[in-house]
Structure formats: C-alpha cells, structure tokens
Amino acid sequence: MNIIIIQGSARSDGNTHKVSKELQILLNCDLIDLNKKNIGHFDYEYNNQDDDFPPLIEKIANEYDVIIFTSPVYWYTMSGRTKVFFDRISDVIRINKETGRKLRGKYMGAVSCGYGSDPIEGFFLPFQKSAAYLGLNYIGDIHSWVQTEKLDQEVKKRIQKFAEKIKELK
Ligand SMILES: Cc1cc2nc3c(=O)[nH]c(=O)nc-3n(C[C@H](O)[C@H](O)[C@H](O)COP(=O)(O)O)c2cc1C
C-alpha cells in the first residue's frame, strides 16, 4: 500500500508536524506539507489551474492507495489549508474528472492535533462525509495533542494503534 500523509498546519515544523512525523516514521510513507504549496481557494472559473493543486491531486490519484489528513484544530475545525485542499477537490469533480474518478476506492483517514486532550465534537464529520461522497473508504481517525516538546505517551499510543490499523489494509 502506498500511503501519503497530507499535513495541513500553518507552520511546517509545529505540533501537527510532530504528530505527522511520528506517524510517517511508523508507516515509512510520504508526507506532503500544504504549508509549502501554493494552493489557491476554489474558483468557479478555474482561473487557478497553474497553481500547485492540479499536479498534486494528480500525483495523489496516481500513486497512493491511502490518504491520511493531519490537521491542527483551528477554531474547532480543520485548518484553512486543509479546507482549501478539500474545496479544490471540487476541481476534479467538475473538470479533470478522470483524476477525480481515480480517487474512488482509496482509503482515507484523519488525525486532529489540538492543545487539549478533549476531542473536538464534530471535527471529523466533514472528513467522513467527504470520503463517502468521493467514494473513498473511511478508515477512522484519532485526536492528538501537543503541550510540550515531547509527545505525550497516550498520543504516541494512539498513533501507534492507528498506524497498525493502516498497515493491515489490503
Ligand atoms: C488560529 C488558531 C486557532 C486555534 N483554535 C483552537 C480551537 O478551537 N480549539 C483548540 O483546542 N485549540 C485551538 N488552537 C490550538 C491548536 O489547535 C494547537 O496549539 C495545535 O497543536 C497547533 O498545531 P500547529 O502547531 O500545527 O499549528 C488554535 C490555534 C490557532 C493558531
């Protein structure tokens, strides 16, 4: 299984990266940092097809079987970068449909990263619903948090368990 982590933090080396990195090492997989990509907001006239989204979604559609979103909790929901990425998936439903069709049947999961250990109610609903709409198999999610330099033992345990589940996919 080819696995890709899509990191949606507003900083490349922040808390979400700590969590993403831990998962990436366990899965020995690729990671895309949306903070380093130039991805414009969805445009009804598609005047942004020369930004980084079209080649990125094509690469994901062609090369990966499992897509894991890692997003910080910003204002009780996914980060803006992650949301813009989802909005732009509309491009491959409306135009570049062949790429959109290739997403069907892949696996999708999600990881939230907040400050506190309490999960954010409803955080994962857009991930679950979007996966269903796009024909992706939703494999689950975990909430994580970062308060100190080192990852909390409980967070490490959750990431390990999640990685095991992903590794079992066929
Ligand atoms: C713009 C912004 C909004 C945030 N909103 C929330 C929130 O609604 N709930 C929460 O628990 N933490 C919130 N936080 C804290 C972050 O979720 C937390 O510090 C997270 O670990 C940051 O990850 P990052 O370093 O990848 O940005 C917010 C932080 C920022 C910068």
The ligand as a Tripos MOL2 file, in Angstrom:
@<TRIPOS>MOLECULE
LIG
   31    33     1     0     0
SMALL
NO_CHARGES

@<TRIPOS>ATOM
      1 C1         -5.6710   30.0010   14.6610 C.3       1 LIG1
      2 C2         -5.7070   29.0090   15.7870 C.ar      1 LIG1
      3 C3         -6.9110   28.5500   16.2370 C.ar      1 LIG1
      4 C4         -6.9710   27.5810   17.2550 C.ar      1 LIG1
      5 N1         -8.1850   27.1190   17.6720 N.ar      1 LIG1
      6 C5         -8.2540   26.1370   18.5890 C.ar      1 LIG1
      7 C6         -9.5030   25.5880   18.9860 C.ar      1 LIG1
      8 O1        -10.5660   25.9770   18.5040 O.2       1 LIG1
      9 N2         -9.5230   24.5700   19.8990 N.ar      1 LIG1
     10 C7         -8.3530   24.1140   20.4460 C.ar      1 LIG1
     11 O2         -8.4020   23.1890   21.2870 O.2       1 LIG1
     12 N3         -7.1560   24.5970   20.0920 N.ar      1 LIG1
     13 C8         -7.0710   25.5980   19.1720 C.ar      1 LIG1
     14 N4         -5.8440   26.1120   18.8000 N.ar      1 LIG1
     15 C9         -4.6180   25.4760   19.3420 C.3       1 LIG1
     16 C10        -4.0420   24.4760   18.3370 C.3       1 LIG1
     17 O3         -5.0190   23.5400   17.9220 O.3       1 LIG1
     18 C11        -2.8940   23.6740   18.9340 C.3       1 LIG1
     19 O4         -1.9510   24.5150   19.5260 O.3       1 LIG1
     20 C12        -2.2470   22.8050   17.8580 C.3       1 LIG1
     21 O5         -1.4240   21.8380   18.4790 O.3       1 LIG1
     22 C13        -1.4140   23.6630   16.8960 C.3       1 LIG1
     23 O6         -0.8340   22.8900   15.8900 O.3       1 LIG1
     24 P1          0.2060   23.5320   14.8480 P.3       1 LIG1
     25 O7          1.4750   23.8390   15.6210 O.co2     1 LIG1
     26 O8          0.4220   22.5160   13.8150 O.co2     1 LIG1
     27 O9         -0.4460   24.7950   14.3320 O.co2     1 LIG1
     28 C14        -5.7680   27.0930   17.8320 C.ar      1 LIG1
     29 C15        -4.5400   27.5960   17.3570 C.ar      1 LIG1
     30 C16        -4.5040   28.5270   16.3540 C.ar      1 LIG1
     31 C17        -3.1630   29.0340   15.8600 C.3       1 LIG1
@<TRIPOS>BOND
     1     1     2 1
     2     2     3 ar
     3     2    30 ar
     4     3     4 ar
     5     4     5 ar
     6     4    28 ar
     7     5     6 ar
     8     6     7 ar
     9     6    13 1
    10     7     8 2
    11     7     9 ar
    12     9    10 ar
    13    10    11 2
    14    10    12 ar
    15    12    13 ar
    16    13    14 ar
    17    14    15 1
    18    14    28 ar
    19    15    16 1
    20    16    17 1
    21    16    18 1
    22    18    19 1
    23    18    20 1
    24    20    21 1
    25    20    22 1
    26    22    23 1
    27    23    24 1
    28    24    25 2
    29    24    26 1
    30    24    27 1
    31    28    29 ar
    32    29    30 ar
    33    30    31 1
@<TRIPOS>SUBSTRUCTURE
     1 LIG1         1 GROUP 0 **** ****
